[in-house]
Amino acid sequence: MKKKKTDLIFDKLGIVATKIGNQIHLRTLRDAFATFMPFMMLAGFVTLINYVILEPTGFMGNIVNPDTLKTIQEIGISIGNGTLNITTLLIVAAVSYHMCVSREYSNQIAAVLVAISTFVVLTPMKTMFTPEGGTALEVTGVIPVSHTGASGMFVGIFVGLLTTELFIKLSTNEKLQIKLSGNIPPAVLKSFNVLIPIIITVTTFAILSFGINQLFNMDVNGLITTVITGPLSKVTTGLPGFLLITSVANLFFGFGIHQAVISGSLLDPFLIQNMQENMTAYANSTEIPHIINMAFKDTFAVMGGSGNTIALLIAIFIFSRRQDYKDFAKLSVAPAIFNISEPIIFGLPIVFNISLIIPFVLAPIFSLTVAYFATAMGLINHVVVQIPWTTPPVISGFLATGGDWRAAVLQILIIIASVFIYLPFLRVDEQVTAKMAKEN
């Protein structure tokens, strides 16, 4: 029996999605950022407490002495120093580690240490400082936070990937291993086996950094930002590119390949960088630079889970004529409250179901567009706090915007509108299901 054309299309797209998902570097980035996310959430939690609850000029200033609040804020500031301000170092370590896992390389600690060492080698240890009422001075012997924080993230990604790849190739070459005889402790043996690869890897990147500085009069950070990350960031976090990548990710989810395969690799690095820059600006009471960031996506495109499927559940409860749909929706409500959509996606199902894949892709496009322009017009505050993605809808809008109730109201309105995006497609799906049941 020949397959239908739609089945063939699904099969081909599924194969493409699987190949992309298994690409070793994209998989490494996805896993690295998954490892890194708890630090982002901690930073977001502290930002919320420090600059909403403990803000001396806020409501707590009328209850507690403002000087006391400033003192308490130093706890959060120190946590920010250990999370936001060393983002790039954390990314270097996470990327290097997961690259080793992907390559099934056993001496992971050596690779991570080489990556961190190489990152420092590539980072200029100087910055400009302007004393009050004085002229700008160059201070040496320091690593600027601008290189270890969010703005240096892509240097960290490249360093983590490239140095680890080179180091693994060199260290698995037996000709470069130092052979020791006798009763040698394993740790010592391992360290001598990677001695020459470490020397070659770190020295290679040191020479590369020197050459770039001599040829272009800029450091590696500046070159990567100018040539690669700047243009890519404009594409991926501009509204059209952001919507395109998000839509493709949800489309792939409709074929059973989790959306993180696409967005986690191609989008999340840029969204996380924007998120960190927003949190830093919010903490410093300066202008918020970005509308689109990590928490913006989670807040307005993952309500009830990918595809804003809380709207589909509501549509089923209110308008569905099928009791089996309603029964299954009841089982999916509890996970959906915490933005876990897999039960409804794989159980109803949405996967390989063209009737529901279409609104599954369209609903987030609508919600993100509305939220973007609402933010741009000043109808809601910018998203400035990285909240856990499991934060329930409505609560998430309030917290992510630093306590703006209008964002919570906007989420409610978007959910209501999304119900009517899903509704006609739900009707079609019910008719198709009923027809298939009669044929069987």
C-alpha positions as CSV (number, residue, x, y, z in Angstrom):
1,M,0.0,0.0,0.0
2,K,1.4,3.3,-1.1
3,K,2.0,6.1,1.5
4,K,0.0,9.3,1.2
5,K,1.8,12.4,0.1
6,T,1.4,14.0,3.5
7,D,3.0,10.9,5.1
8,L,5.9,11.1,2.8
9,I,6.4,14.8,3.6
10,F,6.2,14.1,7.3
11,D,8.8,11.3,6.9
12,K,11.2,13.5,5.0
13,L,10.9,16.4,7.4
14,G,11.3,14.0,10.3
15,I,14.6,12.8,8.8
16,V,15.9,16.3,8.3
17,A,14.9,17.3,11.8
18,T,16.7,14.2,13.2
19,K,19.9,15.0,11.3
20,I,19.9,18.5,12.6
21,G,19.2,17.3,16.1
22,N,22.1,14.9,16.0
23,Q,24.6,17.4,14.6
24,I,27.3,17.2,17.2
25,H,28.1,20.9,17.6
26,L,24.4,21.9,17.8
27,R,23.7,19.1,20.3
28,T,26.7,20.2,22.3
29,L,25.4,23.8,22.5
30,R,21.9,22.7,23.4
31,D,23.2,20.5,26.3
32,A,25.6,23.2,27.4
33,F,22.9,25.9,27.7
34,A,20.6,23.4,29.5
35,T,23.4,22.9,32.0
36,F,23.9,26.7,32.3
37,M,20.2,27.7,32.7
38,P,20.0,27.1,36.5
39,F,22.6,29.9,37.0
40,M,20.5,32.2,34.8
41,M,17.4,31.4,36.9
42,L,19.3,32.1,40.1
43,A,20.5,35.4,38.7
44,G,16.9,36.2,37.7
45,F,15.5,35.3,41.1
46,V,18.1,37.5,42.8
47,T,17.4,40.4,40.4
48,L,13.7,40.2,41.2
49,I,14.4,40.2,45.0
50,N,17.1,42.9,44.9
51,Y,15.5,45.4,42.6
52,V,11.8,44.9,43.1
53,I,11.4,43.8,46.8
54,L,14.5,45.2,48.4
55,E,14.7,48.4,46.3
56,P,15.3,51.2,48.8
57,T,13.1,53.6,46.8
58,G,10.3,51.0,46.6
59,F,7.5,50.0,49.0
60,M,10.0,48.2,51.3
61,G,11.7,51.6,51.9
62,N,8.7,52.6,53.8
63,I,8.9,49.6,56.1
64,V,12.7,49.0,56.5
65,N,15.5,51.6,56.7
66,P,16.8,52.2,53.1
67,D,20.4,51.9,54.3
68,T,19.6,48.5,55.7
69,L,18.1,47.4,52.4
70,K,21.2,48.6,50.5
71,T,23.3,46.5,52.9
72,I,21.1,43.4,52.3
73,Q,21.3,44.0,48.6
74,E,25.0,43.2,48.7
75,I,24.1,39.5,49.1
76,G,22.3,39.6,45.7
77,I,25.1,41.7,44.1
78,S,27.7,39.0,45.1
79,I,25.5,36.3,43.6
80,G,25.2,38.4,40.4
81,N,29.0,38.6,40.3
82,G,29.1,34.8,40.5
83,T,26.5,34.2,37.8
84,L,25.9,37.1,35.4
85,N,29.4,38.5,35.5
86,I,31.1,35.2,34.7
87,T,28.6,34.0,32.2
88,T,31.3,33.4,29.6
89,L,33.5,31.4,31.9
90,L,30.6,29.2,32.8
91,I,29.7,28.7,29.1
92,V,33.3,27.9,28.2
93,A,33.4,25.1,30.8
94,A,29.9,23.8,29.9
95,V,30.5,23.7,26.1
96,S,33.9,22.1,26.5
97,Y,32.5,19.4,28.9
98,H,29.6,18.5,26.6
99,M,31.9,18.5,23.6
100,C,33.9,15.8,25.4
101,V,30.7,13.9,26.1
102,S,29.6,14.1,22.5
103,R,33.0,12.9,21.3
104,E,33.1,10.2,24.0
105,Y,36.4,11.6,25.3
106,S,37.3,10.5,28.8
107,N,39.7,13.1,30.1
108,Q,37.0,15.8,30.4
109,I,38.6,17.8,33.2
110,A,41.8,18.4,31.1
111,A,39.7,19.6,28.2
112,V,37.7,22.0,30.3
113,L,40.8,23.4,32.0
114,V,42.5,23.9,28.6
115,A,39.4,25.7,27.3
116,I,39.3,28.1,30.3
117,S,43.0,28.7,30.0
118,T,42.7,29.5,26.3
119,F,39.8,31.9,27.0
120,V,42.0,33.8,29.4
121,V,44.9,33.8,26.8
122,L,42.5,35.4,24.3
123,T,41.1,38.0,26.7
124,P,42.9,41.3,26.9
125,M,43.8,42.0,30.5
126,K,43.3,45.7,30.4
127,T,40.4,48.2,30.5
128,M,39.8,51.9,30.5
129,F,38.9,53.7,33.7
130,T,37.9,57.3,34.2
131,P,38.2,58.7,37.7
132,E,35.7,61.3,38.8
133,G,36.7,64.6,37.5
134,G,39.8,63.1,35.8
135,T,40.9,61.8,32.4
136,A,40.6,58.2,31.1
137,L,43.3,55.9,32.2
138,E,44.3,52.4,30.9
139,V,44.3,49.9,33.7
140,T,46.2,46.7,33.1
141,G,46.2,43.3,34.9
142,V,42.4,43.1,35.1
143,I,39.9,41.2,33.0
144,P,36.9,43.4,32.2
145,V,33.5,42.1,33.1
146,S,32.4,43.0,29.5
147,H,34.5,40.0,28.4
148,T,33.5,37.5,31.1
149,G,29.8,38.6,31.2
150,A,27.1,38.2,28.6
151,S,28.8,40.3,25.9
152,G,31.6,37.8,25.7
153,M,29.4,34.8,25.5
154,F,30.0,34.0,21.8
155,V,33.8,34.1,22.3
156,G,33.2,31.5,25.0
157,I,31.2,29.4,22.7
158,F,33.8,29.4,20.0
159,V,36.6,28.9,22.4
160,G,34.8,26.0,24.0
161,L,34.1,24.3,20.7
162,L,37.4,25.0,18.9
163,T,39.9,24.4,21.7
164,T,38.1,21.2,22.8
165,E,38.0,19.8,19.2
166,L,41.7,20.6,18.7
167,F,42.7,19.3,22.1
168,I,40.8,16.0,21.7
169,K,42.4,15.4,18.3
170,L,45.9,16.1,19.6
171,S,45.5,14.1,22.8
172,T,44.2,11.0,21.1
173,N,47.3,11.0,18.9
174,E,49.7,8.5,20.5
175,K,52.7,10.1,19.0
176,L,52.1,13.2,21.2
177,Q,51.7,11.2,24.4
178,I,54.6,10.9,26.8
179,K,55.1,7.3,27.8
180,L,56.0,6.7,31.4
181,S,57.0,3.3,32.9
182,G,56.8,2.1,36.4
183,N,54.1,2.3,39.1
184,I,52.7,5.7,38.1
185,P,49.5,7.1,39.8
186,P,46.7,7.4,37.2
187,A,46.3,11.2,37.6
188,V,50.0,11.7,37.0
189,L,49.9,9.5,33.9
190,K,46.9,11.3,32.5
191,S,48.5,14.7,33.0
192,F,51.7,13.7,31.2
193,N,49.8,12.1,28.4
194,V,48.1,15.5,27.7
195,L,51.1,17.7,28.4
196,I,52.2,18.2,24.7
197,P,48.5,18.6,23.5
198,I,48.0,21.3,26.2
199,I,51.2,23.1,25.1
200,I,50.2,23.0,21.4
201,T,46.6,24.1,21.9
202,V,47.2,27.0,24.3
203,T,50.2,28.2,22.3
204,T,48.3,28.0,19.0
205,F,45.5,30.3,20.2
206,A,48.0,32.6,21.8
207,I,49.7,33.1,18.5
208,L,46.4,33.4,16.7
209,S,45.4,36.2,19.2
210,F,48.7,38.0,18.7
211,G,48.3,37.8,14.9
212,I,44.8,39.2,14.9
213,N,45.9,42.0,17.2
214,Q,48.7,42.9,14.9
215,L,46.7,42.6,11.7
216,F,43.4,44.2,12.7
217,N,44.4,46.1,15.8
218,M,41.6,44.4,17.8
219,D,41.3,41.5,20.2
220,V,39.5,38.2,19.4
221,N,36.4,39.4,21.2
222,G,36.1,42.5,19.0
223,L,36.7,40.5,15.8
224,I,34.1,37.9,16.6
225,T,31.5,40.5,17.6
226,T,32.1,42.6,14.5
227,V,32.2,39.7,12.0
228,I,29.9,37.0,13.4
229,T,27.8,37.7,16.5
230,G,26.7,41.3,15.6
231,P,25.2,40.4,12.3
232,L,23.8,37.1,13.6
233,S,22.2,38.7,16.6
234,K,20.4,41.2,14.4
235,V,18.9,38.4,12.4
236,T,18.0,36.0,15.1
237,T,16.6,38.5,17.7
238,G,15.0,40.8,15.2
239,L,11.3,40.1,15.1
240,P,11.2,38.4,11.6
241,G,14.1,36.1,12.3
242,F,13.0,35.3,15.8
243,L,9.5,34.4,14.6
244,L,10.9,32.3,11.8
245,I,13.2,30.2,14.0
246,T,10.6,29.8,16.6
247,S,8.0,28.7,14.0
248,V,10.4,26.2,12.5
249,A,11.2,24.8,16.0
250,N,7.5,24.3,16.7
251,L,7.0,22.8,13.3
252,F,9.7,20.3,14.0
253,F,8.0,19.5,17.3
254,G,4.9,18.7,15.3
255,F,7.0,15.9,13.7
256,G,8.1,14.6,17.1
257,I,11.5,16.4,17.3
258,H,11.6,18.6,20.4
259,Q,11.7,22.3,19.6
260,A,14.9,22.7,21.7
261,V,16.8,20.9,18.9
262,I,16.4,24.1,16.8
263,S,15.8,26.9,19.2
264,G,18.3,25.6,21.8
265,S,21.1,25.6,19.3
266,L,20.3,28.5,17.0
267,L,18.4,30.9,19.1
268,D,19.0,30.4,22.8
269,P,22.6,31.8,22.9
270,F,21.4,35.1,21.5
271,L,18.3,35.2,23.7
272,I,20.3,34.4,26.8
273,Q,22.8,37.2,26.0
274,N,19.9,39.7,25.5
275,M,18.4,38.5,28.8
276,Q,21.5,39.0,30.8
277,E,22.0,42.5,29.3
278,N,18.5,43.4,30.2
279,M,19.0,42.1,33.8
280,T,22.2,44.1,34.1
281,A,20.5,47.2,32.8
282,Y,17.6,46.8,35.1
283,A,19.9,46.3,38.1
284,N,21.8,49.5,37.2
285,S,18.5,51.4,36.5
286,T,19.6,52.2,32.9
287,E,17.6,51.9,29.7
288,I,16.5,48.3,28.9
289,P,18.2,47.4,25.6
290,H,16.2,44.4,24.3
291,I,12.6,43.5,23.8
292,I,13.3,39.9,22.6
293,N,15.1,37.7,25.1
294,M,15.0,34.3,26.7
295,A,12.3,35.0,29.3
296,F,10.2,37.0,26.6
297,K,10.0,33.7,24.6
298,D,9.1,31.6,27.7
299,T,6.6,34.2,28.9
300,F,4.6,34.7,25.7
301,A,5.3,31.6,23.5
302,V,5.3,28.8,26.1
303,M,2.0,29.4,28.0
304,G,0.9,25.9,28.9
305,G,3.9,24.6,27.0
306,S,5.2,24.9,23.4
307,G,2.6,26.2,21.0
308,N,0.7,28.0,23.9
309,T,-1.2,24.8,24.3
310,I,-3.1,26.0,27.3
311,A,-5.3,27.7,24.8
312,L,-6.0,24.4,23.1
313,L,-6.9,22.8,26.4
314,I,-9.4,25.7,27.1
315,A,-10.8,25.3,23.7
316,I,-11.4,21.6,24.3
317,F,-13.0,22.1,27.6
318,I,-15.4,24.8,26.4
319,F,-16.1,23.9,22.8
320,S,-15.2,20.3,22.1
321,R,-18.0,17.9,21.3
322,R,-15.9,14.8,22.0
323,Q,-15.8,13.4,25.5
324,D,-12.6,11.5,24.8
325,Y,-10.9,14.8,24.0
326,K,-12.2,16.3,27.2
327,D,-11.1,13.3,29.3
328,F,-7.6,13.5,27.9
329,A,-7.5,17.3,28.4
330,K,-8.3,16.8,32.1
331,L,-5.1,14.6,32.3
332,S,-3.1,17.3,30.7
333,V,-4.1,20.3,32.8
334,A,-1.8,19.8,35.7
335,P,1.4,19.6,33.6
336,A,0.1,22.5,31.4
337,I,-0.1,24.8,34.4
338,F,3.7,24.4,34.7
339,N,4.2,24.8,30.9
340,I,4.7,21.1,30.2
341,S,3.0,20.3,27.0
342,E,4.3,16.8,26.1
343,P,1.1,15.0,27.3
344,I,-1.1,16.9,25.0
345,I,1.4,17.0,22.1
346,F,2.1,13.3,22.1
347,G,-1.2,12.1,23.6
348,L,-4.0,13.9,21.8
349,P,-1.9,14.0,19.6
350,I,-0.6,17.1,17.9
351,V,2.4,15.3,16.4
352,F,1.9,14.2,12.8
353,N,-1.6,15.8,12.9
354,I,-1.7,18.5,10.3
355,S,-5.0,19.8,11.7
356,L,-3.4,20.8,15.0
357,I,0.2,21.4,13.8
358,I,-1.0,24.6,12.0
359,P,-2.4,26.4,15.0
360,F,0.5,25.0,17.1
361,V,2.8,27.1,14.9
362,L,0.5,30.0,14.4
363,A,-0.5,30.7,18.0
364,P,3.1,31.6,19.2
365,I,3.6,33.8,16.1
366,F,0.5,35.8,17.1
367,S,1.4,36.0,20.8
368,L,5.0,37.0,20.3
369,T,4.0,39.7,17.8
370,V,1.4,41.2,20.1
371,A,3.8,41.1,23.0
372,Y,6.6,42.6,21.0
373,F,4.6,45.6,19.9
374,A,2.9,46.0,23.3
375,T,6.4,46.3,24.7
376,A,7.7,48.6,22.0
377,M,4.7,50.9,22.5
378,G,5.2,51.0,26.3
379,L,2.0,49.2,27.1
380,I,3.9,46.7,29.2
381,N,7.4,46.8,30.8
382,H,10.3,45.1,29.1
383,V,11.0,41.5,30.3
384,V,13.9,42.0,32.7
385,V,13.9,38.9,35.0
386,Q,14.8,35.4,34.0
387,I,12.1,33.3,35.6
388,P,11.9,29.4,35.6
389,W,10.2,28.3,32.4
390,T,7.8,26.3,34.6
391,T,6.3,29.4,36.1
392,P,2.6,29.3,35.5
393,P,1.1,31.7,32.9
394,V,-0.2,35.1,34.2
395,I,2.2,34.8,37.2
396,S,5.1,34.6,34.7
397,G,4.1,37.8,33.0
398,F,4.0,39.7,36.3
399,L,7.3,38.4,37.5
400,A,9.3,38.5,34.3
401,T,8.5,42.2,33.8
402,G,9.6,43.1,37.3
403,G,6.1,43.2,38.7
404,D,4.0,44.8,35.9
405,W,0.4,43.7,36.2
406,R,-0.3,44.8,32.7
407,A,1.9,42.0,31.3
408,A,-0.3,39.5,33.3
409,V,-3.4,41.0,31.8
410,L,-1.9,40.8,28.3
411,Q,-1.1,37.1,28.8
412,I,-4.8,36.5,29.7
413,L,-5.9,38.4,26.5
414,I,-3.5,36.5,24.4
415,I,-4.7,33.2,25.8
416,I,-8.3,34.1,25.0
417,A,-7.4,35.1,21.5
418,S,-5.3,31.9,21.0
419,V,-8.3,29.8,22.0
420,F,-10.1,31.1,18.9
421,I,-6.9,30.5,16.8
422,Y,-7.1,26.8,17.8
423,L,-10.9,26.5,17.7
424,P,-11.5,26.1,13.9
425,F,-8.6,23.6,13.6
426,L,-9.9,21.7,16.6
427,R,-13.3,21.4,14.8
428,V,-11.6,20.0,11.7
429,D,-9.5,17.6,13.8
430,E,-12.7,16.3,15.5
431,Q,-14.3,15.8,12.1
432,V,-11.3,13.9,10.8
433,T,-11.2,11.7,13.9
434,A,-14.9,10.9,13.7
435,K,-14.5,10.0,10.0
436,M,-11.5,7.8,10.6
437,A,-13.5,6.0,13.5
438,K,-16.3,5.3,11.1
439,E,-14.0,3.9,8.4
440,N,-12.4,1.6,10.9
